[in-house]
Amino acid sequence: MILNLEVEKRTLGTKSELNQMRKNGLIPAVVYSGGTVGSNIIVPAIEFNRLYRKSFGEIAIFLLKIDGEEVRTIIKEKQIHPVSRDITHIDFLELHPGIEISIDVPINFVGTPEALKEGAILDVSRRSLSASCLPRHIPEGIQLDISNMTIGDTIFCKDIELENVTFTEPEDLAIVSLSLPRVGGAEEADQEDVEDLVEEQSEEVTE
């Protein structure tokens, strides 16, 4: 998904100046490029939040328009206010052809195992996987069909394949498993939770 966003350059700014920008509906941000010193910009909060919501469950490429130039980026990191949950700062990473980048690929769970109707428990351990690839091969996400899982099944990182994408997680990393009811353990999801997962296709964060 490619999202267009107009931004403006800014001076570095003091803490009080940055806070004033946020009060004015702007998000301070930095665009990093190939390890060089980042370029300071400001992002319109309302427009960014609108676009960001559209990209939930996918990796979005932000085409930043800065002083008439277009810069292809992805979100490297973002800071969120602990109380208001507003995004207070964004780090963008400029994409360069031929240079691999590290990404977190969101997992979108598809389907509902029949065993859930019989009381089985779905343990969701991961909702994204770390990977590396060239910019032209950035995937939108992983579509993981869990509808055919039966009790005792576990899907591992080694079971996931994306063309031209290399996962940097351990091969035996468990993503999701289906088991009989038990006490404690990983994050548990019943049938209603799985349906929510499929509907929401929750966000992914690149770090």
Legacy VTK file of the C-alpha trace (Angstrom):
# vtk DataFile Version 3.0
C-alpha trace
ASCII
DATASET POLYDATA
POINTS 207 float
0.000 0.000 0.000
1.412 3.366 -1.057
0.167 6.424 0.833
0.836 10.016 -0.226
1.576 12.539 2.509
2.592 16.178 2.213
5.031 17.304 4.908
7.216 20.319 5.626
10.816 20.770 6.674
11.480 22.137 10.150
14.356 23.307 12.293
15.552 21.021 15.053
13.452 22.833 17.669
13.569 22.980 21.456
11.389 20.793 23.640
8.905 23.611 24.186
8.803 24.345 20.441
8.138 20.687 19.664
5.329 20.599 22.223
3.811 23.699 20.628
3.909 21.969 17.227
1.940 19.076 18.704
-0.632 21.481 20.177
-0.986 22.965 16.688
-1.864 19.578 15.227
1.578 18.706 13.890
3.785 15.685 14.589
7.573 16.204 14.700
9.323 13.579 12.582
12.702 12.630 11.112
13.526 11.002 7.768
16.620 8.800 7.952
18.518 7.810 4.825
21.332 5.285 4.610
22.789 6.028 8.033
23.164 9.746 7.366
21.918 12.492 9.668
18.147 12.589 9.435
16.074 15.369 7.886
13.693 17.069 10.323
10.100 17.454 9.159
6.620 18.105 10.530
3.633 15.922 9.666
-0.044 17.000 9.773
-1.509 14.829 12.552
-5.068 14.522 11.218
-4.019 13.460 7.720
-1.330 11.096 8.992
-3.706 9.386 11.425
-6.275 8.972 8.656
-3.734 7.299 6.382
-2.203 5.269 9.190
-5.576 3.742 10.077
-5.948 2.654 6.446
-2.715 0.673 6.716
-3.642 -1.420 9.780
-2.567 -4.999 9.166
-0.281 -4.049 6.292
3.139 -2.539 5.690
2.573 0.881 4.187
4.996 2.848 2.016
4.662 6.557 2.719
5.444 8.726 -0.281
6.479 11.952 1.457
6.215 15.137 -0.576
8.841 17.588 0.710
9.375 20.905 -1.079
8.319 19.442 -4.422
10.380 16.264 -4.014
9.007 12.783 -3.360
10.705 10.461 -0.879
9.673 6.806 -0.535
9.730 5.750 3.105
8.394 3.314 5.660
7.833 3.945 9.348
10.895 2.873 11.297
9.629 3.799 14.741
6.971 5.912 16.388
6.492 7.298 19.879
3.079 7.241 21.552
1.917 9.318 24.517
1.287 6.927 27.458
-2.004 8.598 28.444
-3.598 10.149 25.349
-2.174 7.437 23.007
-1.486 10.178 20.465
1.530 9.710 18.198
4.097 12.253 19.365
7.056 11.493 17.070
7.774 9.466 13.940
11.000 8.123 12.450
10.740 7.419 8.716
13.318 5.351 6.799
13.993 6.309 3.186
13.963 3.399 0.762
16.832 2.957 -1.707
16.709 0.462 -4.607
19.177 -2.394 -4.096
19.589 -1.841 -0.339
17.912 -4.368 1.964
15.888 -3.148 4.925
14.633 -4.752 8.133
10.865 -4.863 8.577
8.206 -6.356 10.831
5.656 -8.177 8.696
2.163 -8.248 10.255
0.336 -11.561 10.386
-3.307 -11.545 9.307
-5.099 -14.639 10.601
-7.686 -16.041 8.192
-10.416 -18.558 9.006
-11.643 -20.249 12.198
-10.615 -23.802 13.222
-13.582 -26.136 13.702
-11.994 -27.420 16.913
-12.724 -24.114 18.621
-16.407 -25.073 18.615
-15.432 -28.156 20.644
-13.672 -26.143 23.330
-10.144 -26.059 21.965
-7.886 -23.115 22.784
-6.016 -21.077 20.179
-2.718 -19.731 21.535
-1.499 -16.752 19.503
2.188 -16.165 20.258
3.132 -13.696 17.517
1.243 -11.148 15.410
4.249 -10.149 13.288
7.600 -11.552 12.150
10.920 -9.765 11.694
12.332 -10.050 8.185
14.617 -8.441 5.620
14.133 -7.749 1.918
14.741 -5.260 -0.863
12.305 -2.309 -1.057
10.681 -3.631 -4.239
9.825 -6.873 -2.436
8.189 -5.379 0.654
5.081 -7.485 1.364
1.846 -5.971 2.626
1.524 -8.738 5.198
1.259 -12.467 5.851
-2.104 -14.107 5.144
-2.066 -17.085 7.504
-4.948 -19.539 7.007
-5.690 -21.294 10.307
-9.044 -22.791 9.322
-7.641 -26.325 8.879
-5.777 -26.455 12.196
-6.664 -29.359 14.497
-5.930 -29.994 18.176
-2.188 -30.407 18.680
-1.216 -28.372 15.608
1.372 -25.596 15.811
2.427 -23.268 13.025
6.093 -22.259 13.211
8.102 -19.549 11.514
9.653 -22.196 9.224
6.157 -22.943 7.900
5.768 -19.407 6.533
7.099 -18.564 3.083
7.142 -15.224 1.315
8.875 -14.865 -2.021
12.063 -12.738 -1.881
11.655 -12.187 1.871
14.038 -13.625 4.492
12.697 -14.081 7.997
15.204 -13.285 10.739
13.352 -15.162 13.469
14.298 -18.660 14.748
12.794 -21.352 12.526
11.236 -23.096 15.539
9.499 -19.919 16.724
5.850 -20.815 17.406
3.312 -18.416 15.888
0.014 -20.045 16.758
-1.062 -23.389 18.234
-4.311 -25.220 18.926
-4.655 -27.280 22.087
-7.045 -28.624 24.678
-8.103 -26.200 27.446
-5.366 -25.629 30.016
-4.387 -23.179 32.716
-1.889 -20.366 31.981
0.329 -20.272 28.911
0.589 -17.916 25.983
-1.946 -15.382 24.815
-5.230 -17.289 24.415
-7.973 -16.628 21.914
-11.396 -18.243 21.700
-13.563 -18.347 18.590
-14.838 -14.805 19.132
-11.275 -13.521 19.502
-10.227 -15.208 16.253
-13.131 -13.623 14.415
-12.049 -10.256 15.821
-8.508 -10.912 14.554
-9.772 -11.609 11.071
-12.010 -8.525 11.076
-9.519 -6.106 12.579
-6.337 -7.248 10.791
-4.446 -5.319 13.459
-1.461 -3.029 12.736
2.036 -3.772 12.350
5.089 -1.633 13.506
8.376 -1.439 11.725
11.261 -0.962 13.887
LINES 1 208
207 0 1 2 3 4 5 6 7 8 9 10 11 12 13 14 15 16 17 18 19 20 21 22 23 24 25 26 27 28 29 30 31 32 33 34 35 36 37 38 39 40 41 42 43 44 45 46 47 48 49 50 51 52 53 54 55 56 57 58 59 60 61 62 63 64 65 66 67 68 69 70 71 72 73 74 75 76 77 78 79 80 81 82 83 84 85 86 87 88 89 90 91 92 93 94 95 96 97 98 99 100 101 102 103 104 105 106 107 108 109 110 111 112 113 114 115 116 117 118 119 120 121 122 123 124 125 126 127 128 129 130 131 132 133 134 135 136 137 138 139 140 141 142 143 144 145 146 147 148 149 150 151 152 153 154 155 156 157 158 159 160 161 162 163 164 165 166 167 168 169 170 171 172 173 174 175 176 177 178 179 180 181 182 183 184 185 186 187 188 189 190 191 192 193 194 195 196 197 198 199 200 201 202 203 204 205 206
